[in-house]
């Protein structure tokens, strides 16, 4: 179970995919990836490097300005995960171990790269350090959007990732649940969500989360939040069918039990 004290204030301010607040270690001057004359693959490659550097420095503003779609969703989950680890007294260090990509297809407004990018994430806590290794594979797609080049999509450890943009909300007894998106990759499906309350100093304990598929199958999952930070992740085993509903059961400090339910969009990109 996860207990949150809502209405106590938070430093999060930047809106990520689906309007969910995204925290981080801090922002820096945002490098430009603007569209200009010349070889578009050069600017597109720079957008990838800027996005990777933003992950390394836990910089949400730069990460979001250099990405779109599934890549922005993946980056958001990484930064929220970093914040949860820091809140528990640990740290996560992300490093680009290897980057070997080459342009494969160049079209108006889009560049596709072949190859792979290897990331090392080292989580350090009271019991020591534990590294994990991720591989972002081609086709790595970068698109021109609103006058900027942005990393849009890639494969993860040789398998496609599926992005479900949502931006949906449910409210029960003055408690608001916002679902920004779901991302299915590796062996998990993760929802980025936020909780808020109308009344100040509200305490909410999450007692259960579930994801319902189009087939009617219901998958139980778990919740991860940093202490008293309203943005968190709901994790499930990877689902292969489109999810249709997300439920969060909770108990309030006044003893009331509620279930927040969001009917999910079937369309994905």
C-alpha positions in Angstrom: 0.0 0.0 0.0 1.1 3.6 -0.7 0.0 6.5 1.5 0.1 10.1 0.2 -0.5 13.4 1.9 -2.1 15.6 -0.8 -2.4 19.4 -0.7 0.9 19.8 1.2 2.7 21.4 -1.8 5.2 20.1 -4.3 8.0 21.5 -6.4 6.8 19.8 -9.5 5.5 22.3 -12.1 6.4 21.2 -15.6 3.5 19.4 -17.5 4.5 16.2 -19.2 2.5 14.0 -21.6 -1.2 14.0 -20.7 -0.7 17.0 -18.5 1.0 15.1 -15.7 3.5 17.1 -13.6 7.1 15.9 -14.1 9.8 16.5 -11.6 13.5 16.2 -11.9 16.9 17.3 -10.6 16.5 20.7 -12.3 16.4 22.4 -15.6 19.3 23.9 -17.6 19.4 26.1 -20.7 17.6 24.1 -23.4 19.8 23.5 -26.5 18.2 24.2 -29.8 17.0 21.5 -32.2 15.3 23.9 -34.5 14.7 23.1 -38.2 17.3 24.8 -40.5 18.6 24.4 -44.0 21.1 21.6 -44.5 21.3 17.9 -43.8 18.2 17.1 -41.6 19.9 14.0 -40.3 22.5 16.1 -38.5 19.8 18.1 -36.6 17.8 14.9 -36.0 20.9 13.2 -34.5 21.5 16.3 -32.3 17.9 15.9 -31.0 18.7 12.3 -29.9 21.9 13.4 -28.2 20.1 16.3 -26.4 17.4 13.9 -25.2 20.0 11.4 -23.9 21.8 14.1 -22.1 18.6 15.2 -20.5 18.1 11.7 -19.1 21.6 11.6 -17.8 21.1 15.0 -16.0 17.5 14.3 -14.9 16.4 17.4 -16.8 12.6 17.3 -17.6 12.4 20.6 -19.5 15.1 19.6 -22.0 13.8 16.0 -22.2 10.3 17.1 -23.1 11.5 19.8 -25.6 13.6 17.3 -27.5 11.0 14.4 -27.7 7.5 13.5 -28.6 5.1 10.6 -28.3 6.6 7.3 -27.0 10.0 8.8 -26.4 8.6 11.6 -24.3 6.6 9.0 -22.3 9.6 6.8 -21.8 11.7 9.8 -20.7 9.0 10.9 -18.3 8.8 7.4 -16.6 12.6 7.5 -16.2 12.6 10.9 -14.5 9.7 10.0 -12.2 11.5 6.8 -11.3 14.6 8.8 -10.5 12.5 11.0 -8.2 11.0 8.0 -6.4 14.5 6.5 -5.9 15.8 9.8 -4.5 12.8 10.1 -2.1 13.7 6.6 -0.7 17.2 7.8 0.1 18.9 6.4 -3.0 20.1 7.7 -6.3 20.1 6.6 -9.9 22.9 7.4 -12.3 22.1 7.1 -16.0 25.0 6.8 -18.5 25.2 6.3 -22.3 27.4 3.3 -22.5 27.4 3.1 -26.3 25.7 4.9 -29.2 26.0 3.4 -32.6 23.4 4.8 -35.0 23.4 5.8 -38.7 20.7 7.5 -40.8 18.7 4.9 -42.7 15.8 6.9 -44.2 15.4 10.7 -44.6 12.0 12.1 -45.6 10.4 15.5 -45.3 9.9 16.1 -41.6 11.3 12.7 -40.5 14.6 10.9 -40.1 14.9 7.2 -39.3 18.1 5.8 -37.8 19.4 2.2 -37.7 21.6 0.9 -34.9 21.4 0.9 -31.1 22.0 3.0 -28.0 23.0 1.3 -24.8 22.1 2.8 -21.4 23.4 1.8 -18.0 21.3 2.7 -15.0 23.0 2.3 -11.6 20.8 2.5 -8.5 22.7 3.2 -5.3 21.1 2.8 -1.9 22.0 1.8 1.7 22.7 -1.8 0.6 25.0 -0.9 -2.3 24.7 -0.4 -6.0 22.9 -2.4 -8.7 23.3 -1.7 -12.4 20.7 -2.4 -15.1 21.3 -2.3 -18.8 18.8 -1.1 -21.4 19.1 -1.1 -25.2 17.2 1.4 -27.5 17.1 -0.1 -31.0 16.3 1.1 -34.4 14.3 2.0 -36.2 14.9 5.1 -34.1 12.5 7.8 -35.5 13.0 11.6 -35.2 10.3 13.9 -36.4 10.0 17.7 -37.1 7.3 19.1 -34.9 6.5 22.7 -34.3 9.7 23.8 -35.8 11.9 21.5 -33.8 13.4 18.0 -34.3 12.2 15.6 -31.6 13.0 12.0 -30.9 9.6 10.2 -31.3 10.0 6.4 -31.1 12.4 3.4 -30.9 12.4 -0.2 -30.0 13.4 -1.4 -26.5 15.6 -4.4 -26.1 14.7 -5.5 -29.6 10.9 -5.2 -29.1 8.5 -2.5 -30.1 7.1 -0.2 -27.5 3.4 0.7 -27.5 2.3 4.2 -26.4 -1.3 4.9 -25.3 -1.8 8.6 -24.8 -4.7 9.3 -22.5 -5.0 12.6 -20.6 -8.2 11.4 -18.9 -9.5 12.0 -15.4 -12.0 10.7 -12.8 -13.1 12.4 -9.6 -14.7 10.7 -6.6 -15.4 12.5 -3.2 -13.1 15.4 -4.1 -10.2 13.1 -5.1 -8.9 13.5 -8.7 -7.1 10.8 -10.7 -5.5 11.9 -13.9 -4.0 9.3 -16.3 -1.4 10.8 -18.6 -0.5 7.7 -20.6 0.3 4.1 -20.6 3.5 2.7 -22.1 4.1 -1.0 -22.8 7.7 -2.0 -23.2 10.1 -4.7 -22.2 8.0 -7.0 -19.9 5.8 -4.3 -18.3 3.0 -1.9 -18.9 3.2 1.3 -16.9 0.7 4.1 -16.4 1.9 7.6 -15.4 -0.8 9.2 -13.2 -1.3 12.0 -10.7 -3.6 12.4 -7.7 -5.0 15.6 -6.2 -7.6 16.6 -3.6 -10.0 19.4 -3.3 -9.5 19.6 0.5 -6.1 20.5 1.9 -4.1 18.0 4.0 -6.0 15.0 2.6 -4.4 11.6 3.2 -5.0 8.9 0.7 -3.9 5.3 0.9 -3.8 3.3 -2.3 -5.1 -0.2 -1.6 -5.2 -1.7 -5.1 -4.8 -1.0 -8.8 -6.0 -2.9 -11.8 -6.1 -2.8 -15.5 -8.9 -4.3 -17.5 -8.3 -5.4 -21.1 -10.7 -5.5 -24.1 -11.1 -9.3 -23.5 -12.4 -8.6 -20.0 -9.2 -9.9 -18.3 -8.3 -7.9 -15.2 -4.7 -7.5 -14.3 -3.6 -6.5 -10.8 -0.7 -4.2 -10.5 1.3 -2.0 -8.0 1.8 1.7 -7.3 5.0 3.6 -6.8 5.1 7.2 -5.6 7.7 9.4 -4.0 6.7 10.5 -0.5 3.8 13.0 -0.7 4.5 13.7 -4.5 1.2 13.4 -6.4 2.8 12.0 -9.6 3.5 8.3 -9.7 3.6 5.1 -11.7 1.2 2.2 -11.7 2.9 -0.9 -13.0 1.5 -4.1 -14.5 2.9 -7.1 -16.3 3.1 -6.4 -20.1 -0.3 -6.7 -21.7 -0.6 -7.6 -25.4 -4.2 -6.4 -25.9 -5.4 -2.8 -25.7 -6.4 -1.8 -22.1 -9.9 -0.4 -21.7 -10.1 0.6 -18.0 -7.8 1.6 -15.1 -9.1 1.3 -11.5 -7.5 2.7 -8.4 -8.9 1.7 -5.0 -8.1 3.9 -2.0 -8.9 4.7 1.6 -9.1 8.3 2.8 -8.1 9.6 6.2 -11.8 10.1 7.1 -12.3 6.3 6.7 -14.1 6.5 3.3 -13.1 3.9 0.7 -13.3 4.9 -3.0 -12.6 3.5 -6.4 -11.4 5.9 -9.2 -12.1 4.4 -12.6 -10.9 5.8 -16.0 -12.2 4.4 -19.3 -9.1 4.4 -21.5 -8.9 5.5 -25.1 -8.4 2.5 -27.5 -6.3 4.5 -30.0 -2.6 4.4 -29.6 0.4 5.8 -31.5 
